[in-house]
Amino acid sequence: MEIKFVDWGLANNFGEVIELHRDLESSILLAPILEHELKHTNQEELLQKLLHDLVPSKTDVKYFRLKVAMFMLYRPKTWIQILPVYFHKGKGLVYDTSWIFFWMVILNLIFWGVKLI
Ligand SMILES: [Zn+2]
């Protein structure tokens, strides 16, 4: 497994390579984020991947998600991470099933939630 520091996105496991945002290299978030991404390796089932992304694990650092959100807030180039589909320089169009699921839920809530009221 190769670990590469890049300018775009936050963290992605592409199977043979894990890409992490450059600023993570000197961040306290490096270890927990790398651990999270490593756990994605060999997760072929969608449900397994979704649960890993959506349900906080017992080993998560305190306020992990809040810290990640704060890290991203000041680095607009990491915002690409929340897109369900985006263009990756080397890999072309890539998609993230967890974010597709997340946006489907949000859009459903917005669309149907408003209609039900
Ligand atoms: Zn994940």
Residues whose N, C-alpha, C, O or C-beta is under 5 A from the ligand:
A	BS01	ZN	D53
